[in-house]
Structure formats: structure tokens, C-alpha cells
């Protein structure tokens, strides 16, 4: 692959080990990023570390501290941090295999491509991949990336494998905290039936290319216009909608509207060719 690996090491299943590399499966190249400039000179602003009492600080005088309570810190040196690094830094040890539906979606995080690192790794890599495919299970293993130990969920994909970092239990908030104030009321069965029909009319395949960030598009249009010196104002296209007064009436209108849209998009039937 052209890009640099995020991590390199070994994948180990019991006594079977092979060199592997992790590559990020997503990119942020499409996002618009801004730099901080001086309003008159347009020079890039340099962020200088500053102590609120003594002023600018030399980087050699900066240490790491963990806040144990407000304005109280425990200072930790780089050598002390290095001393607690885990031995598993360069090995993904597969601990267990689980069914995919056992992992709550709240825990899924960043995706990576897990590939064999070198020609000699292909045979063992292929054996592990096909054994996983045959079992129909997802492998769970630990890896240390960016000084943090992460749990990985690994699954076969085409000729390779995908690895997703999983959030820890402490990183995931209990859904009850967000949903506890929602009253337990029963929905009108007739309204539910109409809403279900609307959902049925809007069924379709997942096509990522059809979705775009309208804000990002507007920013790019604005930048292009300013580059050319144009003065027309660029605005973000707002989604259609409004305040719902009568829920049942809104559902009925939606059902009729979606029905007409679906019929308009449906291609005309072609006569079947006769078999010779």
C-alpha cells in the first residue's frame, strides 16, 4: 500500500504467528481546515507555550502532569511512562472469538486494514483468515497504538481482514442516562402503521456516494468564490421541514407524497425478450 502503516507487528493465534501491518481505513482529506492568521499580515500564527505567571516557556521546561483534583497534579517523567509500557506492543494476541451481534454498536470505533507484512507472512495470514471465515466469528485481540492499549475486533474481508478498535467500558456512557426522561407512552397504532408504510416506500440500498456534507460543499464554494474575487453570498441548503401541528395529517400527507415520488422514479417496464 502507498500510505505508511499505523502499526506494524505480529498477529498471533495460539502458536501460529505472522507479521502484519495496520493501515487506517478512513481519510479526512475531504474536510475543510483553516489556519490561524494575523488579520493584517496574513502570517501563520505560532502557538507559544505560556505560563500564566512567568510568561513564555521553553519546551525543555515542560513536563507531563495528571490532574488528581483542581489545580493539583502528579508529575510523571517520560522514563516512568516508558517503564509501564506493555510487552504486547508489537503483538496482537487473539484472546477469544465471539459472534458479531454480541458486540454492541456503541463500542465499535475506528476501522483499519489488517494486511500481511511481507511475502513470507501470506501463508500463515491466509490460514488464520480462512479459519475465521469458516467459524463465522469475530476475533478479539489487544494492541498498543499511540501509547494506548486497544481491544481490536478482527474479521475477514475479501482477501484480507478488517480490524476495528473497540471502545472500553469506561468510554461508553449508559444509554439509560440519555433515555431515562423519555416517557413510556404507547404510540397510536394507526399512526405507527402509516409511518411503517412510509418507511417501506423509502427502502433502498446504502449508497455512500449519494450522501455529502452540505456545509463542507458550501465552504468549498465560498473559498472558490473568494479566490476568484466573486461577491455572491454562498449559503447552505437547508433541509425541508417545518413545525408539525397535526401528526396524523402530516403522516398521511407524507405517505401520499412518498407514493407519488416512488412511482415517478420507478422505471418503465420493458417487454421481455422471447427465447429463441
N, C-alpha and C positions, 0 to 999 in steps of 0.2 A: 504494500500500500504506500501511497505517496506521502501521507502525513506521518508524523512521529508518533510512536506509541505512547499512551498514557502510563503504561506499566508493562514491565517485562519480568518473567519469572517462569515458574513451573506449575502445571496442573497435575494434581496427584489424586488418583483413585486407588486406595489401598496401596498395593505395591507397584502399580502402573503409573509412570511419571513421564510427562513430555513438556518440552519448552513451549511456552505460549506468550502471546502479547495481547494487550487490551488496547483497542482504539475507540475513541468516542464515536458514538453512532449518530450524534446530532451536531449541528453547526449553528453558530449565532451570526453568521456573515450577513444575514438579511436584515438585521436590526440597524436602525439609525443611531449612531453615537455622536455626542457633541463633546468638544473640547472647551475648557475654560480659557477665555482670552481676556486681555485688558481691553476695555471698551474703546480706547483711543489708538493704541499701538497695534492691537490685534496680535500681540505676542502671547505665546502659551504661558499660562500661569504656573509657576513652580510651587508645589506644596512643601513648605519648610516646617519640619517638626519643631514645635514651640512649647516651652514650659510656661504655664501662666504666671509664674513668679520670676523666673530668671531669663525668659526670652528664648531665642533660637537655640536648639540643642544639636550638638554634633551626634551623628548616628552611632559613633562608638560609645556614647554615653547612654544609649537606650537599652533597657533590659525588659524582659517579659515578666508580667505580673498578673496574678489571678485575684480578682476581687472577691473576698470572702464576706465582706459586708461593706456598706457605703464608706468609701474613702479609706478602706483597709485592704492591703494587698499582700499576697505571698509571692515573693520574688523567686523565680526559677531560672537557672542558668541553662544554656544550650547543652552543656555536658550532662547535666542532670536529666534533661529531656531525652538526650541520646541514650542514656543509661537504661531507660524504661521501654525503649523500642522493642517490638515483639520479634521473635525469631521467625515468625511466619511471614515476614515482609515480602520474601521472594517466592512464596509457595501458596497456591490456592489449594487447600486441603478440602476435599469434598467430605462433609460430615454426614449428610443424610440425603434421602430422596423423598420428595413429597408430591402430592397431586397439586396441579396449578390452582384449583379452586380453594385450596386450603390457605392461600396467601391473600389476605385482604388487600384490595387495591390501594388502600391508604399507605401501604408500606412500599409499593413499587416506586423507584426513584429514577436514576439516570441509566440509559441503555448504552452498552458497549459491544463492539465486535470482538469476540474471543477467537484468535486465529493461531495456527501452529507457527512457531518461531524457528523457521529453517526447515529444509527438506527432510532431515533426519527425524523431525518431530511428527511428520504426517501420519506414519503408521499407527503409533500409539494414540494420537489425536483422533484418528478415524475410528479406532476400536472403541474409545470412550464415547464418541458421538453416536455411533450406531447402537451401542448398548443402551444409551439413554433413550434413543428414539424407540427402541424395541420395548423398553419398560414403560414408556408413556409418562415418565415422571420428570420433575424438575430437580436439578441438583442444587444443594445449598453448600456454599463454601465461604471461607473467610479470606480476606485480603487486606493488606495495609496500603492505602494510597493517600498521598498528601498528609502523612503522619497520622492518619486516622484508620482504625480498623473498621472495615465494612463487611457486611454479610452480602454475598452475591447469590442471585438466583440464575442458574445456567440452564439453557435449553437449546436443542438442536434447531438450526435454521438453514435450509438448503444444504450446501456443502460445508457449512461452518457451524458456529454456535454463537448465541447471543447471551450476554451476561448483564443482568440488571442489578445495580446496587439497591439494597433494601434499607429503608429507614429503621432505626431501632425503636424499641417500645417507648423509650423516653421522648423520642422525637414526634410521636404521633399522639395527638390530642384525642380524648374520648369524645365520640360523636354526641354522646348524651349532653355534653356541655353546650353544644350548639342547638340541639333539638328539644331540650327539656321544656322550653317555654312554648312550644307549638301545641295548641290544644288538640286533644284527641276527639275530634268531631268526625261524624260519618258524612261522606260526600253523597250528594243526590245521585242515585243510581242512573237516572235518565241523563244527567249531565256527564257522568262517567262514560256512559255508552256512546254519547255523541263525541266526546273527547277521544275515545278509543278509535272511532271511525276516522277522525281527523288524523290521528297518528298512523293508522293503516294507509291512508291516502298519501302520506308523506314518507312512506318507507322507501329506502333506496340504498345503493351501495355507498361505502365510505370512500370518497374521492378527495384526498388531502389537497390536491392541486386546485380544487374549486373554492377553497377557503383561503382568504387573505386578510391581513390586518389592515383595515381601512385607515387607521391612524398612521401606520407606517407609510402607506401609499400617499396620504396627504402630506406627510413630512417630506417625502422624496419629491413630490410635485412642487412643494413650496421651495425647497432647496434649488431645484432646477430653474424655477422662475426667477429666483433671486440671483442665480448665477448669470442668467441672461438679461437681468435688469428689468424684467416684467413687473407690472404693478398690480395685476389682478389678484384679488384675495382668494386664497385656497381654503376650503372648508371640508370638514369630514362629513361624509354622507351619513346622516342619522338613520337608524333603523326605524321602520314604520311601526306605529303603535299609538296608543292613547289610553286614556282612563276608561276602564270597564265599568259601566253603570249597571247593565243587566247581564249577568254572567250567562244565563241560558240563551238569551238573544244573541250574544256575542259568539257562543259556541255554534248556534245554528247558522249564523252568517258565515262563520269560518268554514263550516262543513260544506256549504253551497259554493263558497269561493274556491276552496281547495279542489272541489269536484270539477269545477269548470277548468281550473288550471291543469289538472291531471289529464282531462280529456283533450285539452289543446296540445299538450306535449306528447300525447300518445301517437306514435307513427301509424300511418295508414297501412292497412293490411295488404300484403302483396299476394297475388294468386300463386298457389303452389305449382311448381313446375311438374309436368307429367313425366313419370318414369318411362324410359324407353323400353 
